[in-house]
Amino acid sequence: MKGLIQQYPELAAAVTEFERALESAGTWSHTPAPSTVRDDFLHAIKNTSPLQQTTITSPKSANSRKFMRIAAALLLLLGISGICNILLFRKYEGVTREYYSLLGKTQELRAGKQQAENNINTIRQDMGIVSARAIKKIILSGVPGKEDHQVTIYWDTTSHKVYLFQEKLPDAPAGKQYQLWAITEGNPVDAGLLDNCHGLCKMKDIGKAQAFAITLEHTGGNITPSTDQLYVMGKVPI
């Protein structure tokens, strides 16, 4: 009975009315309740039907839910866009690093190729010089105490050009420089200073010479050779 009263408000109202009628009639005197009260109570039970629960959706609540769905979709798209941008940026960085790495390697290869071509051209020129018919090859060997030193002179007796190939000669100490001398009729003639050249080094032109020699002098050279600093010497072949 309590369950029915809680479920149906009309039934609860009828019960309350019935209780009030009983109180007004004086239940302790055992006076029978009016027939109208009983009829009303039975009528309420007979005509009472379960109430259908109705959910009322206000326009404001519907708009709010629609807005939330749109906002959620936009946030999802924004998140996906951010992730895509991060991935694309990382890929761009990787491609950029690869590009500059390949560019650097290409430049190195080009520089190496150019250097190799220059070296080949230099060797061809040197070969052309030393193989000329007018060239005389003079071997300058180390003097006593310096036997492991050696220099080769290529002297063009027609053009008077002199070329030096430094084979076995130690680097000059600081403040010092090697100087080539041509011995002409017993007199030394300055034939030039050795710079940091590689391969065939062009020296001063010499018209006549019976021998060549190299001494170690102060930087800038000397007008006469320091005989105590003689390193190599060789005679011109007849």
C-alpha positions as CSV (number, residue, x, y, z in Angstrom):
1,M,0.0,0.0,0.0
2,K,2.8,2.4,0.8
3,G,4.4,1.7,-2.5
4,L,1.2,2.6,-4.3
5,I,0.8,5.8,-2.2
6,Q,4.4,6.9,-3.1
7,Q,3.9,6.1,-6.8
8,Y,0.4,7.8,-7.3
9,P,-0.1,11.2,-5.8
10,E,-3.9,11.0,-6.4
11,L,-4.0,7.9,-4.1
12,A,-2.0,9.7,-1.5
13,A,-4.5,12.6,-1.6
14,A,-7.4,10.3,-1.2
15,V,-5.8,8.5,1.8
16,T,-5.1,11.9,3.5
17,E,-8.7,12.9,2.9
18,F,-9.9,9.6,4.4
19,E,-7.8,10.1,7.5
20,R,-9.1,13.5,8.0
21,A,-12.6,12.2,7.7
22,L,-11.9,9.6,10.3
23,E,-10.5,12.1,12.7
24,S,-13.5,14.5,12.3
25,A,-15.9,11.7,12.8
26,G,-14.3,10.5,16.0
27,T,-12.8,7.1,15.4
28,W,-12.6,6.3,19.2
29,S,-16.4,6.4,19.4
30,H,-16.6,3.6,16.8
31,T,-18.8,5.8,14.6
32,P,-18.9,4.4,11.1
33,A,-17.3,6.6,8.5
34,P,-19.6,8.3,6.1
35,S,-20.2,6.3,2.9
36,T,-19.0,9.2,0.8
37,V,-15.5,8.9,2.1
38,R,-15.4,5.2,1.3
39,D,-16.8,5.8,-2.1
40,D,-14.2,8.6,-2.8
41,F,-11.4,6.3,-1.7
42,L,-12.5,3.4,-3.9
43,H,-13.1,5.8,-6.8
44,A,-9.6,7.2,-6.4
45,I,-8.1,3.7,-6.4
46,K,-10.2,2.6,-9.4
47,N,-9.5,5.6,-11.6
48,T,-5.8,6.1,-10.7
49,S,-3.4,5.1,-13.5
50,P,0.4,5.2,-13.6
51,L,1.8,8.6,-14.5
52,Q,3.8,8.7,-17.6
53,Q,7.1,10.4,-17.0
54,T,7.6,13.2,-19.4
55,T,10.9,14.8,-20.0
56,I,10.7,18.4,-21.1
57,T,13.7,19.6,-23.0
58,S,14.0,23.3,-23.1
59,P,15.4,25.0,-26.3
60,K,18.2,26.4,-24.2
61,S,19.4,23.0,-23.0
62,A,19.3,21.6,-26.6
63,N,21.3,24.5,-28.0
64,S,23.8,24.0,-25.2
65,R,24.3,20.3,-26.0
66,K,24.7,21.2,-29.7
67,F,27.3,23.8,-29.0
68,M,29.2,21.4,-26.8
69,R,29.3,18.8,-29.6
70,I,30.5,21.4,-32.1
71,A,33.2,22.6,-29.6
72,A,34.3,19.1,-29.1
73,A,34.6,18.5,-32.8
74,L,36.6,21.7,-33.3
75,L,39.0,20.8,-30.5
76,L,39.5,17.3,-32.0
77,L,40.2,18.9,-35.4
78,L,42.6,21.4,-33.8
79,G,44.4,18.6,-32.0
80,I,44.7,16.5,-35.2
81,S,46.0,19.6,-37.1
82,G,48.6,20.3,-34.4
83,I,49.9,16.7,-34.6
84,C,50.1,16.8,-38.4
85,N,52.0,20.1,-38.2
86,I,54.5,18.7,-35.7
87,L,55.0,15.6,-37.9
88,L,55.4,17.7,-41.1
89,F,57.9,20.0,-39.3
90,R,60.0,17.1,-38.1
91,K,60.0,15.7,-41.6
92,Y,61.0,19.1,-43.0
93,E,63.8,19.3,-40.6
94,G,65.0,15.8,-41.6
95,V,64.8,16.6,-45.3
96,T,66.6,20.0,-44.7
97,R,69.5,18.2,-42.8
98,E,69.8,15.7,-45.6
99,Y,69.9,18.4,-48.2
100,Y,72.6,20.4,-46.6
101,S,74.6,17.2,-45.9
102,L,74.4,16.2,-49.5
103,L,75.2,19.8,-50.6
104,G,78.3,19.8,-48.4
105,K,79.4,16.4,-49.8
106,T,78.8,17.6,-53.3
107,Q,80.9,20.7,-52.7
108,E,83.7,18.6,-51.2
109,L,83.7,16.3,-54.2
110,R,83.8,19.3,-56.6
111,A,86.6,20.8,-54.6
112,G,88.5,17.5,-54.6
113,K,87.9,17.0,-58.3
114,Q,89.1,20.5,-59.0
115,Q,92.2,20.0,-56.9
116,A,92.9,16.7,-58.6
117,E,92.5,18.3,-62.0
118,N,94.9,21.1,-60.9
119,N,97.4,18.6,-59.7
120,I,97.2,16.6,-63.0
121,N,97.7,19.8,-65.0
122,T,100.7,20.7,-62.9
123,I,102.2,17.3,-63.3
124,R,101.7,17.5,-67.1
125,Q,103.4,20.9,-67.2
126,D,106.2,19.6,-65.1
127,M,106.6,16.6,-67.3
128,G,106.7,18.8,-70.3
129,I,109.4,20.9,-68.7
130,V,111.7,18.1,-67.6
131,S,111.3,16.1,-70.8
132,A,112.4,19.0,-73.1
133,R,115.5,18.3,-75.1
134,A,117.3,21.4,-73.9
135,I,116.8,20.4,-70.2
136,K,119.8,19.3,-68.2
137,K,119.2,17.3,-65.1
138,I,121.6,18.0,-62.2
139,I,121.5,15.9,-59.0
140,L,122.5,17.8,-55.9
141,S,123.7,15.3,-53.3
142,G,124.2,15.9,-49.6
143,V,127.6,17.0,-48.4
144,P,129.4,15.0,-45.8
145,G,127.3,14.8,-42.7
146,K,124.1,15.4,-44.7
147,E,124.3,12.5,-47.1
148,D,120.5,11.8,-46.8
149,H,119.6,15.1,-48.4
150,Q,119.0,15.4,-52.2
151,V,117.7,18.0,-54.6
152,T,117.2,17.8,-58.4
153,I,117.8,20.8,-60.7
154,Y,116.3,21.0,-64.2
155,W,118.1,23.7,-66.2
156,D,117.0,24.7,-69.7
157,T,120.2,25.7,-71.4
158,T,118.2,27.3,-74.2
159,S,115.8,29.5,-72.3
160,H,118.1,29.6,-69.2
161,K,115.1,28.7,-66.9
162,V,115.9,26.8,-63.8
163,Y,113.5,24.5,-61.9
164,L,114.1,22.8,-58.6
165,F,112.5,19.7,-57.3
166,Q,112.9,19.3,-53.6
167,E,113.2,15.6,-52.9
168,K,115.0,15.1,-49.6
169,L,115.5,18.4,-47.8
170,P,114.3,19.1,-44.3
171,D,112.1,22.1,-43.5
172,A,114.1,25.2,-42.8
173,P,114.1,26.2,-39.1
174,A,112.4,29.4,-38.0
175,G,114.2,32.5,-39.2
176,K,116.1,30.5,-41.8
177,Q,115.6,29.9,-45.6
178,Y,117.3,27.8,-48.2
179,Q,119.1,29.6,-51.0
180,L,120.2,28.2,-54.4
181,W,123.5,29.2,-55.9
182,A,124.9,28.7,-59.4
183,I,128.6,28.3,-59.6
184,T,129.8,30.2,-62.7
185,E,133.5,30.2,-63.4
186,G,134.2,29.7,-59.7
187,N,131.9,32.4,-58.5
188,P,128.6,31.9,-56.7
189,V,125.6,33.6,-58.3
190,D,122.3,33.9,-56.4
191,A,119.7,31.6,-58.1
192,G,116.8,32.3,-55.8
193,L,115.3,31.4,-52.4
194,L,113.2,28.3,-51.7
195,D,109.7,29.2,-50.6
196,N,107.1,26.8,-49.4
197,C,106.6,25.5,-53.0
198,H,105.6,21.9,-53.9
199,G,106.5,20.0,-57.0
200,L,108.7,21.8,-59.5
201,C,109.7,25.2,-58.2
202,K,110.7,28.0,-60.6
203,M,114.0,29.7,-59.6
204,K,115.9,32.5,-61.2
205,D,117.2,32.2,-64.8
206,I,120.8,31.3,-65.1
207,G,122.8,31.7,-68.3
208,K,126.0,29.9,-67.5
209,A,126.8,27.4,-64.7
210,Q,129.3,24.6,-64.0
211,A,127.6,23.5,-60.7
212,F,124.7,24.3,-58.3
213,A,124.6,24.3,-54.5
214,I,122.2,25.1,-51.7
215,T,123.0,26.7,-48.4
216,L,120.9,27.6,-45.3
217,E,120.7,31.3,-44.8
218,H,118.8,33.8,-42.8
219,T,115.3,34.6,-44.0
220,G,115.7,36.8,-47.1
221,G,118.9,35.3,-48.2
222,N,122.5,36.5,-48.4
223,I,124.7,38.1,-51.1
224,T,127.3,35.4,-50.6
225,P,126.8,31.8,-49.5
226,S,127.6,30.7,-45.9
227,T,130.0,27.8,-46.7
228,D,129.6,26.3,-43.3
229,Q,125.8,25.9,-44.0
230,L,126.2,24.1,-47.3
231,Y,123.7,21.2,-47.6
232,V,123.8,19.9,-51.1
233,M,125.9,20.4,-54.3
234,G,126.2,18.9,-57.8
235,K,128.1,19.5,-61.0
236,V,126.4,20.2,-64.3
237,P,127.0,17.2,-66.7
238,I,128.8,18.0,-69.8
